[in-house]
Structures are given as C-alpha cells and as structure tokens.
C-alpha cells in the first residue's frame, strides 16, 4: 500500500523514532496500524532471528482487522497458528489479551499494542515490557503503542502528562511529546487528509454537528473526551466536579441531578440523581429516560423531577 509521507510530520517522526516506548496517539484514518506494522517489519528485517509480538485486546479484532491489514499491506499469509515467519528467520506473533499471560517464558525483540486505549490500565503493557529481553544484536528492544484518544487514561499519563511538547502543526493537531524513553506523536484525522478520500473527509467534518463527542475524540484526537455518547456527565465535567466544595463538605445527604438532553438522531433524554453518602462516596438514587418529546415537555419534566427529588442542585 502506498502512503504519502511528508518530511517532519507525525508519520515521518514516528517511523524514525528510536525510543524504547514509541507511541502514536492519533485520530481515525491517520495510518496508525500501517505505521506500527511497518516499524515492526523493518526491525525484524534489520535483526534476523527476532521474535516479535503484536497484541490486540479482542480475538475478533485481531483476526478480522490487525491480521487482515498485515496480510494486505505485505502481500503475505499469516499461519493458522497466528505466526508469520520472514525470509530472514524473524517471526511475528499475533495474539489477543487472553493469550498474553501464557507467554511467560518467551523472549521478545520488539512488540506492539494496537488500539491500546481498549485496555483499561497498563497491566498488559507492563507484562509485555518484561518480555523484551531477546539477545538479537540490537541496542534497543521497543514496545510500540498506537491508540485513539480516550480521556486521561494510562496512555495519557505515561506519554502525555508532564512531557515536553513540541508543536509540529497545531492546526492538524500534530505534536511531539518526549519524556525519557517515552515518545509520542499525535495528530487529528485532518493531518492525513492527503491520503484519504474527499468524501470521507467531508463526512468527518459533518460529524462536528451530528456527533460532536465522537468528532472531538476520534477525529480531533481530543483527550478531554471519552467514549461517552450515552453518558450523562462528560469526562471534563467529572474532572471539574472533583474540585467543587460539596465533594468534601461535612453533613451528608446532598442530592444532585444530571440531565442529558438529546438533540440529534434517536438518542434519549436521561436524568440521574446521585446522593452524597460520605466525603467521597455517592450513590445513584434515581434514573429516568424519555424520548420523542418537544422542548416544552422536557423543560417541564426537568422542573418537576428536580422538585420531586428535592435536589440541592442540577446539571444540564
């Protein structure tokens, strides 16, 4: 597959990165998978006899996406054992999360985690990191991460937070982060517009209005948004709530109601009431949903719900 790479952009910088833990956290359509596979394949060719590992959380995604992409990009066939052996003798293994812990005695030269944001924490990252000890003649045994934005998760904490940032192109969200052996390149979908069909780019732009949360997270690569289309509170609202006084006050029993008002498509309006039971302990006391109602009905329902629950405050 041909891909046009510009000198100095996120793709070029990622492919030439020689850090122990290179990461590409970028929007959809930015070529993250291809970049990781090329980086691993080239390493395996450079150091014959290398054992490489590529990981995806779910087996279905590994089989239908990662392996399928690898076979298409390199015009080859991965065996039924989910291994591919290069002509130079290096071997690339494809595994999903449930298979990783049985690899306790394997020595790796290089590894990669695709869609790393699917993992809730860094457990798999740290486990694979322990396996990077193959004596293959290289000076460094990398663990490559590619991911979509998903709030201030473990990827954000390890690669973005407290790192030095270099601006490559702020308009397309291209930044370079460096913290010791942790190096990360970021980009929005529009950073790779030259390699994408015009109708795909047009549809991405349409999502700014039709699916704003999806647009911010998956296209703009915004860490301030999580997988939250149906959540009452956004990630940013929850972060802000931690700073408010009522989260630490004495004399418990405070009730707060959050309302999520559906404006597009077939989404439902939702209401959730939580009550403070301790300094940092809250319990859900009430949940409600409604749909296909006009603004007057929704306004009245919010007012009546707040009154009936005797809520101390509400967030819309």
Secondary structure, 3 states (H helix, E strand, C coil): CCCCCCCCCHHHHHHHCCCCEEEEEECCCCCHHHHHHHHHHHHHHHCCCCEEEEEECCHHHHHHHHHHHHHHHHCCCCCCCCEEECCCCCEEEEEEHHHHCCCCCCCCCEEEECCHHHCCCCHHHHHHHHHCCCCCCCCCCCEEEEECCCCCCHHHHHHHCCCEEEEEEHHHCEEEEEECCEEEEEECHHHHHHHCCHHHHHHHHHHHHHCHHHHHHHHCCCCCCCCCCCCCCCHHHHHHHCCCHHHCCCCCCCEEEEEECCCCCCCCEEEEEEEEEECCEEEEEEEEEECCCCHHHHHHHHHHHHHHCCCCEEEC
